[in-house]
Amino acid sequence: MPRITTLECPGCPSLRALTFDSLGLIKVIEAKVSQGGAPRVVERWGELDSSKCVLAASINNRKDDPLLAVARKTGMIEVLSAINGDIRFTVSNANEDGPRPEDDAVVGLHLFAGQKLELTSRTCTLLTCTTKGNTSMRSIEVTNSPAGFASVGSSNTWSVCGSGNILCSKVDGSEKYAIFGGKGVEMNMWDLDNCTKIWAAKSPPKNSLDIFTPTWFTSSTFLSKDDHRKIVAGTNSHQVRLYDISAQRRPVTSFDFRETAIKSVTEDLDGYTVYVGNGSGDLASFDMRTGKLLGCFLGKCSGSIRSIARHPELPVIASCGLDSYLRLWDIKTRQLLSAVFLKQHLTNVVFDSNFADEEVKPSVAADLPLNAEQIANETEIVDEEEALPVKRKKASKEDERRKKKKAMKENEGNKEASKENNGSKKKASKENEGSKKLKSKKSKRSKFEIHDES
């Protein structure tokens, strides 16, 4: 029988997450402290269509009109509002002379946060990468009209690999550098301003058994948003590697995690912690300065983890995968806060950091000094709380227990006394019988003596 563990979920802080699944749906999940912290699906964008499976997603957490970019299986890239889901514009990533979208799917997508705002329009920049290594960075001008007319401006296209398949890509916090890697493709870094390669990794040497591990990267990220020189990558051979482009081409640190392929790697805000998820549903955190396992998250997922997202402000991470659950975790205690079943296989999850629970607002009076009446009212409330009936019930229970114990002791004493009384009665009856026998013997002797005298 499998081992089953039951976990108590304490609930989540106020947050908003967006999930993407294999049937093309975008679901909005919100958790509010005023409602007990239980996350719920509040909106669903799109229609059920397996041909529109979401392959990659990116969000720019701008306070003013945040946008969400989604790459679909058909080769179309949609940019929509992260607030209400209205589609702003759609761009095709397929070329007329290139391969079909099914043969060259999008694996990397990034929507740049920096935008040029004008009176009648604004410019958005998109970076896309396909499995064949075809990478393009294009600027799109979007009008502020309700129709949302878009026109493609400048565009740069290049190839990041000569052979193999790209499986992962990531843009750093400054949005000036990007890394790519995959099956048969070593990790390499590109300067996005000049579209030139500035660094390429070197495969590690053979092990002690003279066995060479083939190159197969499945996920990657930058260790810190402020430093593009350190890269963390996960491999299909369940290895986690740390690269430092300023030190060497081979990994600085490398260690194994369980026995299945690494599927997702996400960095923390501290600059040295990473969260790793694999194909068997294990989720753990590592200190990349030493390669030490900090701990595994409580509550194993029942399917492969495909995406991990770190909240920009709260100490919360989200994970999703093939078990169709969105799970929210506390990074300090590594405890499961809540889980939501979303029916479809999930491919990606992102956080909306601009969400705030409108029902819970800090009052201004809480910051003001208390006057004498308020202090008196608080003392009265405290006195009432001290005299709660719950405490009396607890005291009555203790008294009942004590009474029961006393009654038990008294019953035992009565039983012992009754036993002693029964024993004394038996002794008295025996003594009476003995005295009667003696009397009968004396009477017989006196009779015999009388007969002799006669």
C-alpha positions as CSV (number, residue, x, y, z in Angstrom):
1,M,0.0,0.0,0.0
2,P,1.3,3.5,-0.8
3,R,2.2,5.8,2.1
4,I,-0.4,8.5,2.5
5,T,0.3,11.7,4.5
6,T,-2.3,14.3,5.5
7,L,-1.2,17.9,5.6
8,E,-3.1,20.8,7.1
9,C,-3.1,23.8,4.8
10,P,-3.1,27.1,6.7
11,G,-4.2,29.3,3.7
12,C,-2.4,31.9,1.6
13,P,-1.8,35.6,1.8
14,S,-3.5,37.9,-0.6
15,L,-2.1,37.1,-4.1
16,R,-3.0,36.6,-7.7
17,A,-1.6,34.0,-10.0
18,L,-2.2,33.1,-13.7
19,T,-1.9,29.5,-15.0
20,F,-1.7,28.2,-18.5
21,D,-2.6,24.7,-19.6
22,S,-2.4,22.3,-22.5
23,L,-5.9,23.1,-23.8
24,G,-5.2,26.8,-24.3
25,L,-6.9,28.1,-21.2
26,I,-5.7,30.9,-19.0
27,K,-7.1,30.8,-15.5
28,V,-6.9,33.5,-12.9
29,I,-6.5,32.4,-9.3
30,E,-6.9,34.8,-6.4
31,A,-6.5,34.4,-2.7
32,K,-7.8,36.9,-0.2
33,V,-7.1,37.1,3.5
34,S,-10.6,38.4,4.1
35,Q,-12.0,35.1,2.6
36,G,-9.8,32.8,4.7
37,G,-6.9,32.7,2.3
38,A,-8.3,30.0,0.2
39,P,-7.3,30.4,-3.5
40,R,-10.2,30.3,-6.0
41,V,-10.5,30.4,-9.8
42,V,-12.2,33.8,-10.5
43,E,-11.8,34.1,-14.3
44,R,-11.1,31.9,-17.3
45,W,-9.8,33.3,-20.6
46,G,-9.9,31.5,-23.9
47,E,-11.7,28.4,-25.3
48,L,-10.9,24.7,-25.0
49,D,-8.7,23.9,-28.0
50,S,-5.7,21.5,-27.9
51,S,-4.2,23.1,-31.0
52,K,-3.9,26.3,-29.0
53,C,-1.8,24.8,-26.2
54,V,0.2,27.4,-24.3
55,L,3.9,26.7,-24.7
56,A,5.4,29.7,-23.0
57,A,4.3,32.8,-21.2
58,S,5.7,36.1,-19.9
59,I,4.3,39.0,-17.8
60,N,5.7,42.5,-17.2
61,N,4.6,43.5,-13.7
62,R,4.0,47.2,-14.5
63,K,1.7,49.2,-12.3
64,D,0.3,51.0,-15.2
65,D,-1.5,48.6,-17.6
66,P,0.5,45.3,-17.2
67,L,0.7,43.1,-20.2
68,L,0.8,39.3,-20.6
69,A,2.4,37.5,-23.6
70,V,1.4,34.0,-24.5
71,A,3.0,31.7,-27.2
72,R,0.7,29.0,-28.6
73,K,1.2,25.8,-30.4
74,T,-0.1,27.3,-33.6
75,G,2.8,29.7,-33.8
76,M,0.7,32.7,-32.8
77,I,1.9,35.0,-30.0
78,E,-0.9,36.9,-28.2
79,V,-0.3,40.0,-26.0
80,L,-3.2,40.7,-23.7
81,S,-4.1,42.7,-20.7
82,A,-3.1,41.0,-17.4
83,I,-6.1,42.6,-15.7
84,N,-9.1,41.6,-17.8
85,G,-7.7,39.4,-20.5
86,D,-8.5,41.6,-23.5
87,I,-6.3,40.8,-26.5
88,R,-4.2,43.9,-27.5
89,F,-2.5,42.4,-30.6
90,T,-1.5,39.1,-32.1
91,V,1.8,38.3,-34.0
92,S,2.7,35.2,-36.0
93,N,6.0,33.7,-35.2
94,A,6.0,31.4,-38.3
95,N,7.9,32.3,-41.4
96,E,6.7,31.6,-44.9
97,D,10.0,30.0,-45.9
98,G,10.6,28.4,-42.5
99,P,9.3,25.1,-41.0
100,R,5.8,24.7,-39.8
101,P,4.9,25.8,-36.2
102,E,4.4,22.1,-35.2
103,D,7.9,21.2,-36.2
104,D,9.6,24.4,-34.8
105,A,7.6,25.3,-31.7
106,V,8.3,28.3,-29.4
107,V,10.2,27.3,-26.3
108,G,11.2,30.7,-25.0
109,L,9.3,34.0,-24.7
110,H,10.0,37.2,-23.0
111,L,8.0,40.4,-22.9
112,F,10.3,43.3,-22.0
113,A,9.2,45.6,-19.2
114,G,10.8,48.7,-20.7
115,Q,8.3,50.4,-23.0
116,K,8.4,53.6,-24.9
117,L,5.2,55.6,-24.2
118,E,3.8,58.3,-26.5
119,L,0.6,60.2,-26.7
120,T,-1.1,58.0,-29.2
121,S,0.8,54.7,-29.0
122,R,3.5,52.8,-27.1
123,T,6.2,50.3,-28.2
124,C,6.5,46.7,-26.8
125,T,9.4,44.4,-27.4
126,L,9.2,40.6,-27.7
127,L,11.9,38.0,-27.7
128,T,11.1,34.6,-29.0
129,C,13.1,31.4,-29.5
130,T,12.1,28.1,-31.2
131,T,13.4,24.6,-30.8
132,K,15.5,24.9,-34.0
133,G,17.3,27.9,-32.5
134,N,15.6,30.6,-34.6
135,T,15.5,33.7,-32.3
136,S,13.9,37.0,-33.1
137,M,13.5,40.2,-31.2
138,R,10.9,42.6,-32.6
139,S,9.5,45.9,-31.5
140,I,5.7,46.3,-31.9
141,E,3.9,49.7,-31.9
142,V,0.5,49.5,-30.3
143,T,-2.0,52.3,-30.6
144,N,-4.0,53.4,-27.5
145,S,-7.3,53.0,-29.4
146,P,-9.9,50.4,-28.2
147,A,-9.3,48.4,-31.4
148,G,-5.6,48.0,-30.4
149,F,-4.1,48.2,-33.9
150,A,-0.4,47.0,-33.9
151,S,2.3,47.4,-36.4
152,V,5.7,45.6,-36.4
153,G,8.6,47.9,-36.3
154,S,12.3,46.9,-36.1
155,S,13.1,43.2,-36.0
156,N,16.3,41.2,-35.5
157,T,16.6,37.5,-36.3
158,W,19.5,35.1,-35.7
159,S,20.2,31.5,-34.8
160,V,21.6,30.5,-31.4
161,C,22.6,26.9,-32.3
162,G,23.9,25.1,-35.4
163,S,22.5,21.7,-34.4
164,G,20.4,20.2,-31.7
165,N,17.2,21.4,-30.1
166,I,16.7,24.4,-27.8
167,L,14.7,23.5,-24.7
168,C,15.2,26.4,-22.3
169,S,16.0,30.1,-22.4
170,K,16.0,33.0,-20.0
171,V,16.5,36.8,-20.0
172,D,18.3,38.5,-17.1
173,G,16.9,41.2,-14.8
174,S,18.6,44.0,-16.8
175,E,17.1,42.6,-20.0
176,K,20.4,42.9,-21.8
177,Y,21.5,39.3,-21.8
178,A,19.9,36.0,-22.6
179,I,20.9,32.4,-22.2
180,F,20.0,29.3,-24.3
181,G,20.5,25.6,-24.0
182,G,19.0,22.3,-24.9
183,K,19.5,18.8,-26.2
184,G,22.9,18.7,-27.9
185,V,23.3,22.5,-27.2
186,E,25.6,23.7,-24.5
187,M,24.6,26.7,-22.5
188,N,25.5,29.9,-24.3
189,M,24.9,33.6,-23.5
190,W,24.1,36.4,-26.0
191,D,24.2,40.1,-25.9
192,L,20.8,41.3,-26.9
193,D,21.9,44.8,-27.8
194,N,24.4,43.5,-30.5
195,C,22.9,40.1,-31.0
196,T,26.3,38.5,-30.5
197,K,27.4,35.4,-28.5
198,I,29.6,36.4,-25.6
199,W,30.1,33.1,-23.8
200,A,29.6,29.3,-24.4
201,A,29.9,26.5,-21.8
202,K,32.1,23.5,-22.2
203,S,30.9,20.0,-21.4
204,P,32.2,18.4,-18.2
205,P,34.9,15.7,-18.5
206,K,34.3,12.0,-18.4
207,N,33.6,10.5,-15.0
208,S,35.7,7.9,-13.2
209,L,34.3,5.1,-15.3
210,D,35.3,6.9,-18.5
211,I,31.6,7.6,-19.3
212,F,30.7,10.8,-21.1
213,T,27.4,12.4,-20.1
214,P,25.6,13.8,-23.2
215,T,24.5,17.4,-23.3
216,W,20.8,17.8,-22.5
217,F,19.7,20.9,-20.7
218,T,16.0,21.1,-19.7
219,S,15.8,24.4,-17.6
220,S,17.9,27.4,-16.8
221,T,17.9,30.7,-14.9
222,F,20.1,33.5,-13.7
223,L,21.2,33.1,-10.1
224,S,20.6,36.8,-9.4
225,K,18.7,39.4,-11.2
226,D,21.4,42.0,-10.7
227,D,24.3,39.8,-11.9
228,H,24.3,38.1,-15.3
229,R,27.6,36.2,-14.8
230,K,26.2,33.3,-12.7
231,I,23.9,30.8,-14.4
232,V,22.0,27.8,-12.9
233,A,21.0,25.0,-15.3
234,G,19.2,21.7,-14.8
235,T,19.9,18.6,-17.0
236,N,18.0,15.5,-18.1
237,S,20.6,13.4,-16.1
238,H,19.1,14.9,-12.8
239,Q,22.1,17.3,-12.3
240,V,22.0,20.9,-11.2
241,R,25.0,23.0,-12.5
242,L,26.3,26.4,-11.6
243,Y,28.3,28.3,-14.2
244,D,30.3,31.5,-13.7
245,I,31.2,33.1,-17.0
246,S,33.9,35.2,-15.4
247,A,35.7,32.2,-14.0
248,Q,35.6,29.3,-16.4
249,R,33.5,27.5,-19.1
250,R,32.9,24.3,-17.2
251,P,30.6,24.1,-14.2
252,V,31.8,25.6,-10.9
253,T,29.4,23.4,-8.9
254,S,27.5,20.4,-9.9
255,F,25.4,18.0,-7.9
256,D,22.6,15.4,-8.4
257,F,19.0,15.7,-7.2
258,R,17.1,12.4,-7.0
259,E,16.9,10.2,-10.1
260,T,14.6,11.9,-12.6
261,A,15.2,14.8,-15.0
262,I,15.2,18.4,-13.7
263,K,12.2,20.1,-15.3
264,S,12.2,23.6,-13.7
265,V,14.7,25.9,-11.9
266,T,13.8,29.3,-10.4
267,E,16.0,31.7,-8.5
268,D,15.2,33.4,-5.2
269,L,15.4,37.1,-4.4
270,D,18.4,36.6,-2.0
271,G,20.8,35.9,-4.9
272,Y,22.0,32.4,-3.9
273,T,19.0,30.2,-3.3
274,V,17.3,28.2,-6.1
275,Y,14.2,26.1,-6.3
276,V,14.4,22.9,-8.2
277,G,11.5,20.6,-9.5
278,N,12.0,17.3,-11.3
279,G,9.9,14.9,-13.3
280,S,8.8,12.8,-10.4
281,G,7.2,15.7,-8.5
282,D,10.0,16.5,-6.0
283,L,10.5,20.1,-5.1
284,A,13.5,21.4,-3.1
285,S,15.6,24.4,-2.4
286,F,19.4,24.6,-2.6
287,D,22.1,27.0,-1.5
288,M,24.2,27.4,-4.6
289,R,27.2,28.8,-2.7
290,T,27.9,25.4,-1.2
291,G,25.6,23.1,-3.2
292,K,23.9,22.1,0.0
293,L,20.3,20.9,0.1
294,L,18.3,23.3,2.3
295,G,15.3,21.1,2.4
296,C,12.5,19.4,0.5
297,F,9.0,20.9,0.4
298,L,6.4,19.0,2.4
299,G,3.8,17.1,0.4
300,K,5.0,15.4,-2.8
301,C,3.4,16.3,-6.1
302,S,1.8,13.4,-8.0
303,G,3.1,14.5,-11.4
304,S,6.0,16.2,-13.2
305,I,6.6,19.8,-12.2
306,R,6.8,22.0,-15.3
307,S,6.9,25.5,-13.9
308,I,8.0,27.2,-10.6
309,A,7.4,30.9,-10.0
310,R,8.7,33.1,-7.1
311,H,6.4,35.9,-5.9
312,P,8.3,39.3,-6.2
313,E,7.3,40.4,-2.7
314,L,5.7,37.7,-0.6
315,P,7.7,34.7,0.7
316,V,5.6,32.3,-1.5
317,I,6.4,30.2,-4.5
318,A,4.0,28.5,-6.9
319,S,4.5,25.2,-8.7
320,C,2.4,23.4,-11.4
321,G,2.7,20.5,-13.7
322,L,1.1,17.4,-15.1
323,D,-1.0,16.5,-12.0
324,S,-3.2,19.5,-12.9
325,Y,-2.7,21.1,-9.4
326,L,-1.5,24.6,-8.7
327,R,0.4,24.5,-5.3
328,L,1.4,27.4,-3.2
329,W,4.3,27.0,-0.8
330,D,5.8,29.0,2.1
331,I,9.5,29.3,1.4
332,K,10.5,29.7,5.0
333,T,8.8,26.6,6.5
334,R,8.6,24.8,3.1
335,Q,5.0,24.0,4.0
336,L,2.1,23.6,1.6
337,L,-0.2,26.7,1.9
338,S,-2.9,25.6,-0.5
339,A,-3.6,23.6,-3.6
340,V,-6.1,24.1,-6.4
341,F,-7.2,21.5,-8.9
342,L,-7.5,23.0,-12.4
343,K,-8.5,19.9,-14.4
344,Q,-6.0,20.3,-17.3
345,H,-2.2,19.7,-17.5
346,L,-0.5,22.9,-16.6
347,T,2.4,24.2,-18.5
348,N,3.3,27.5,-16.8
349,V,2.4,29.8,-13.9
350,V,3.2,33.5,-13.2
351,F,2.4,36.0,-10.4
352,D,0.7,39.3,-10.7
353,S,2.5,41.4,-8.1
354,N,0.2,44.4,-8.4
355,F,-2.8,42.6,-6.9
356,A,-4.0,43.8,-3.5
357,D,-7.0,42.7,-1.4
358,E,-9.3,45.7,-1.5
359,E,-11.5,44.4,1.3
360,V,-8.6,44.5,3.7
361,K,-7.3,48.0,4.1
362,P,-5.2,49.3,7.0
363,S,-7.2,51.9,8.9
364,V,-5.7,55.3,9.6
365,A,-6.9,55.2,13.2
366,A,-4.6,52.2,13.9
367,D,-1.6,54.5,13.6
368,L,-2.9,57.2,15.9
369,P,-2.2,57.3,19.7
370,L,-4.8,55.9,22.0
371,N,-6.8,58.2,24.3
372,A,-8.0,57.4,27.8
373,E,-11.4,56.1,26.6
374,Q,-10.0,53.8,24.1
375,I,-7.6,52.4,26.7
376,A,-10.5,51.9,29.2
377,N,-12.5,50.1,26.5
378,E,-9.6,47.9,25.7
379,T,-9.1,47.0,29.4
380,E,-12.8,46.1,29.6
381,I,-12.5,43.9,26.5
382,V,-9.5,42.2,28.0
383,D,-11.4,41.6,31.3
384,E,-14.3,40.1,29.3
385,E,-11.9,37.9,27.4
386,E,-10.4,36.7,30.7
387,A,-13.8,35.6,31.9
388,L,-14.7,33.6,28.8
389,P,-17.0,30.6,29.3
390,V,-14.5,28.5,27.5
391,K,-12.0,28.8,30.3
392,R,-14.7,28.0,32.8
393,K,-15.6,24.9,30.9
394,K,-11.9,23.8,31.0
395,A,-11.9,24.4,34.8
396,S,-15.1,22.4,35.2
397,K,-13.7,19.5,33.2
398,E,-10.6,19.5,35.4
399,D,-12.9,19.5,38.5
400,E,-14.9,16.6,37.1
401,R,-11.7,14.7,36.5
402,R,-10.7,15.3,40.1
403,K,-14.1,14.3,41.4
404,K,-14.0,11.1,39.4
405,K,-10.6,10.3,40.8
406,K,-11.8,10.9,44.3
407,A,-14.9,8.8,43.7
408,M,-12.8,6.0,42.4
409,K,-10.5,6.1,45.5
410,E,-13.6,6.2,47.8
411,N,-15.0,3.2,46.0
412,E,-11.8,1.3,46.4
413,G,-11.7,2.2,50.1
414,N,-15.2,1.0,50.6
415,K,-14.4,-2.3,48.8
416,E,-11.4,-2.8,51.1
417,A,-13.5,-1.9,54.2
418,S,-16.2,-4.3,53.1
419,K,-13.6,-7.0,52.6
420,E,-12.3,-6.4,56.2
421,N,-15.8,-6.5,57.6
422,N,-16.5,-9.8,55.9
423,G,-13.3,-11.2,57.3
424,S,-14.1,-10.1,60.8
425,K,-17.6,-11.5,60.6
426,K,-16.2,-14.9,59.4
427,K,-13.7,-14.8,62.4
428,A,-16.6,-14.0,64.8
429,S,-18.7,-16.9,63.4
430,K,-15.8,-19.3,63.7
431,E,-15.2,-18.2,67.4
432,N,-18.9,-18.7,68.2
433,E,-18.8,-22.2,66.7
434,G,-15.7,-23.0,68.7
435,S,-17.3,-21.8,71.9
436,K,-20.4,-23.8,71.3
437,K,-18.3,-26.9,70.7
438,L,-16.4,-26.3,74.0
439,K,-19.7,-25.9,75.9
440,S,-21.1,-29.1,74.5
441,K,-17.9,-31.0,75.5
442,K,-18.1,-29.6,79.0
443,S,-21.7,-30.6,79.4
444,K,-20.8,-34.2,78.3
445,R,-18.0,-34.4,80.8
446,S,-20.2,-33.2,83.6
447,K,-22.7,-35.9,82.8
448,F,-20.1,-38.6,82.8
449,E,-18.8,-37.4,86.2
450,I,-22.3,-37.5,87.7
451,H,-22.7,-41.1,86.5
452,D,-19.4,-42.2,88.1
453,E,-20.3,-40.7,91.5
454,S,-23.5,-42.6,91.4
